[in-house]
Amino acid sequence: MRHGESRGNLDYSAYSTSPDHQIPLTDVGLTQAQDAGARLRHLISTASSTDSWRVHFYVSPYARAQSTLRELGRSFTKKRIIGVREECRIREQDFGNFQVEERMKATKRTRQMFGRFFYRFPEGESAADVFDRVSSFLESLWRDIDMNRLHHDPSHDLTLIIVSHGLTSQVFLMKWFKWTVEQFERLNNLGNCEFRVMELGDGGENSLAIHHTEEEMHEWGLDADMIADQKWRINAHKGALNGNCPWYLDAFFDHLDDSDDNEDSVDESSIDSSRL
């Protein structure tokens, strides 16, 4: 989930006088977070097979993300929340220190020409840098789940809610679903307090297509092959790879023959014995 509307979203000049991590939510952003909390609670409670559902939060250390968490948390009771963890690795992309508005506009135009994923902001990060730390966070997330560090009662339906930032959320999905750099470049940013629901399918894989429609995924920038993969994941077995995904093989080796039948045979008699 992306944070609510911040003062920086409303007026970019805020970044020239306030550190990025201290930018607060606007009044609209606070309301957005409260509304999002109500939507999340309704979604989780209606999707749960029992009344014993619980939530666990991971939140960026940035002020706008933490304020978003506090407001959406109003929709839950303490009974429902089993934990909250501040996680630095899901913070916003680092754009440098204080950001001069006109200079940053020019820098972002350069990024569009260079490519969003590999362009590194002066004194800041590239999306590739964010990918590396998000990858590290995912490893910790899996350990939290596998080692039962969340103290999850097996009778509870557990939902993990990650309150983060736009680009970081895109990179998270890229890493999780093994999307390519080219596919990342086509993704659209999340709106304020917009969230993506990754739901566990019957076979043990997570999919965006269980909760979200094909039209929604298309609007986010997913192409037909990416959407087909999300649909495949609904019933896929945990750990399985979709052999029909072109970015797993065909995108690199689509020019090769399907079998060895057409390989040229070697006439041993034509081999120059002097070279043996």
N, C-alpha and C positions, 0 to 999 in steps of 0.2 A: 504494500500500500504506500502511495506517495502522501507526503504531508499536505496539510491544508494551505490555502493561499497565504503567502508570506508578504512582508513589507517589500522584500526584494522583487517578488513577482509583480507587485503593483507599481513600484518605482525603482528602476534599476540603479539609480544614483545612491540608494541606501548602501550598496556595497562599497562605495568610496569612502564612507565615514564609519561603517560598522563592520567588524569581522564577520565573515560569512556564517560562522557557527553560532553567532549571537543574534542573527536576524530573526525577529519575532513573527508570529502570525498576525494577520489583520483580524478585525472583528468578523469579517466574512469567513476567514479561515477557521476561526473558532467554531462558528456555526456549522461549517462544512464538516468539521471533525465530529461534532455532536451528531449530526445527521448520519454520518458514516458509521458511527458506533451503533446507532439504532438499526441500520441496515445489516450490519455484521451480526448483531445478536439475533435478528430475525432469521437471517440466512443459516446460522449455525444451529439454532434451536429447532428449526423446521427440518433441517437436513439430518439431524441426529436421530438414530433409531431408538434411543432411550432418553430419559430426562437427565441422565448422568453425564452430561457433556461439560468439558472444561476448556479453557484457553490458556496459552502461554505466549507472552510477548517478547519479541526482540526489537530494540529501538535504537536508532542512530543517536549519538550524543549531541547532535545539533539542536538548538533551542526550538526550532519550528517543528521538528519531529517529536520532541518530548512533549511539547504543548499539545500536539495532535493526539498523542497517546493519552494524555490526561483527560482530554475532552471526550474522546471516544470511549474511554474506560468508564465514563459515567453510566453507560448502558449496561454494565456488568456489575454483579455483586462480588464481594471478596470470595464468596464460596465458589464462584465460577472461575476465578483467576488463580492458577496454581503457581505463577511466577512471572517475573519481568527481568530481562537482562539488557543492560546497556551494552551495545556492541559497536566498537569503533570501526570495525571493518566494513560496516554497511553505511558509513557516512557519505556525504555528498562528494562528487568529484572535486578535487582541489583545483581551483582556478588561479591560485596565487594568493597574495595577501590582500591588502586593500585594492579594489578594482576601480580604475579610472574609467568612467562610462564610455567615452568616445574611443579610447584605446581598446577597450574590451570588445566593442562592436566591431572594430577593424580586425581584431584577433579572431573573432568568431566567423567572420567572412572568410578569413584564411583557412580556418578549420573546415569549412564547407568544401573548399577546393581541395584540401589535403586529404580529407576523410575523417569522420568523427572518431573512429576507433583508435587510430594510431597517432592523431595529432596531440602533442603534449603542450599544454599551456605553459608559457614562461613562468618559472617558479612554481609550477603546479603539476597536474597529472594528465595523462591521457586516459581514454576509456580502457586501453589495454592494461594500464596500471591498476585501474579499478577492478578489472577482471581478475588480476592476480590476488588481490586481497579478498574479493568475494569468493574466489575458489578456496582460499584458506578458511573462510567462514563456513562454507558448505561442509568442509571436512569436519569442523567442530560440531556443526549441526547434526551430522550423521552420528558422531560419537555420542552426543547428548541423547539421541534417540536410542541407539543400539545399547548403550550402557545404562539406560534408564535413569539418567541424571535428572530428568524432569520429574522424577517421583510420580510417574504416571500409573495410576490404578488401572489394571487391565479392564475393569468394568466401565471405565470412562471413555467417551469419544473425545479425543484430544485434537484441538485445532491450534496450529502455530500461526501467529500473526506477526508479520515483519513490517514495522513502520519505518520507512526509509525515504529515498529520494528518486526522482524520475530516471536519470541515467543509471543509477545503481540498480534499480529494479529491472531495467532492460538488460543489464549485464548479468544479473542473477538468473533471469529466464534463459539468456543465451547460454550460460554455463550449464544450467540444469538440463536443458533440452538439446544440448550439443549443436546449437546453431552456429553457422559460419560467420566470419566477419562481414561478408557480403550481405547476408541475411540481417545481421545487426544494423547495418547502414540503412536498411529500409524501414526499420521499426519507428513508430511514432511515439512521442513522449506520453506518459500518463498525465491525465488532468489532475488537478489538486484533489486529494482525498479519493482518487480513483483507485480501485484495487483489482487484482487478477486472482482468480480462485483456481488453485491447483488442487484438484480433488482426486482422492485415491480410488482407482478403478478396481473392478472385481479381481483382476489378476495380480494386483500389487504395484502397478505403475501409476504415476500421477499424470493427469491430463487437464488441459484447459477447456477441452471440448465437452466435459460433463456438465459444467455450469454455464459456460458461455456459448453463444451461437456462432455459426460460421460467419455471419455478417459482422459480428463484433470483432472476431479475430482478424477478418479482412481489413477492417478499419484500423486495427493496431499496426498493420503492415505485414501480417503473415501472408505468404503466397499460397497457392493451391497445394503444393507439396507439403508445406509446413502444417497446413490445416489437416491434410490427410493423415499426417503423422500423429497429430493430436487425437484424431478419431481412432486411429489404430491403438493408441495407448489406453483407451477406455477398457479394453479387454486383454491387453498384453500382459504376459507374465513378468514378474519383477526381474529386472536385469536383462530382459530380452532386447535385442537390437532389431529395428525394423529394416529388413532387407530391401524394402521398396524405396527407402529414402535415397534420393539421388546424391545427396551430399555425403553419404557414407562410402560411395564407390563410383557410381556412374559419372559424377561431375568431374572426376579425375581420370577415369579410364574408359570412358564411353567409346573411344576409338578402337579398343581392343576387340579381338574375336571372342565370341562366347565360349568356344571350346578349343581343344588342341587339334581338332580334326583337319584344320586347314594349314597346319604348320608345314613348311617345306621340308621334305625328307632329304637326308644327306646321303649322297652317293659315295660310299666309302672308297670306291675305285678311283674317284676323282681326287682323293686326298694326295697331295704330294708327299711321297714316302721320305723324301729328303728332309722334310720338316719334322719327322717323327724322331 
